[in-house]
Amino acid sequence: MSLVDRTVGFATALRKAGLPVSTAETVDAMRAMGAVELIDRGQLRAALAASVCKRPAHRQTFDTLFDLWFPRRTGDGAAAELGRQDGDETDPTANTSGDPQATREALRDELRNLLLDGDEDAIRRFAREAVGLLGKA
């Protein structure tokens, strides 16, 4: 998927989530991307948010969809690296011995616990780590 396709898809997802993102704002977002280092997710996030977020109330939805459409690198050990960066030393799949069924069950249990706790940051970290882990397959 090209960067243009990804950005248009992201804008479409934002609209489906209820954010009023016009075609002109999508073009503005593409132009803003030309002014930042695309490799720096923080700069990319800020450029896109400045182009399409009109209200502070939209920011949480924007951030959630941004993480889905512009994920950190995945599938090459990024999950373990993210866990270390975020200070989370626990690995829900540590005792699964590489068994795919046991891994899925461990991930489901961990997700259930996180959802019950309601810690949105922990849920985001878990999602990134799960994509990294499952992206290897």
HELIX and SHEET records of a PDB file:
HELIX    1   1 LEU A    3  LYS A   16  1                                  14    
HELIX    2   2 THR A   23  MET A   33  1                                  11    
HELIX    3   3 ARG A   41  VAL A   52  1                                  12    
HELIX    4   4 PRO A   56  HIS A   58  5                                   3    
HELIX    5   5 ARG A   59  TRP A   69  1                                  11    
HELIX    6   6 ALA A   78  GLN A   85  1                                   8    
HELIX    7   7 PRO A  100  ASP A  117  1                                  18    
HELIX    8   8 GLU A  120  LEU A  134  1                                  15    
END                                                                             
